[in-house]
């Protein structure tokens, strides 16, 4: 048996939420084979093992159908977004798409979940994500350090308020880069935030 690699398959960020069409699910089944094992992850991605020599072909066909394919494992996950129930423009669908495109699949010390909510209702549960963006009318608030696992879950803390749309990607990338550079081994992001403090994170992102 040849070398196997695990890939993460995601539905695109879109109006209506993380929706796979029957045609897309059929294509996944066709490409992976009847005996393939597919894992549904807590971050709305499908994990699948594929032969290394077929990875590029499988990825190309999946992406042609409108799906996203990223590495699995210790990377930033595809954006976990709300259903944009107030409409694409009002809930900031374009901002969410840009954020997802810029951050999904970046290698990190531990898997990193980034959340997005198009309004303060927060139906995507942004405050239990590592990094989260919440649209507040015409600007955005950014939170860090949420923790959903274990016996001591914690809400994320607000790092910035009143961010403009064009600031979102630079600020989030600056946080990820700082985490990659200064994390101690496989340090959880929530513990990293507590250790380096919000003040320091605010300083390194203030000019982003």
Helices and strands as residue ranges (DSSP letters): E 4-10, H 22-32, E 38-40, E 46-51, H 52-64, E 68-71, E 80-81, H 88-91, H 93-103, E 114-117, G 126-128, E 131-136, E 139-144, E 157-163, H 165-182, H 189-205
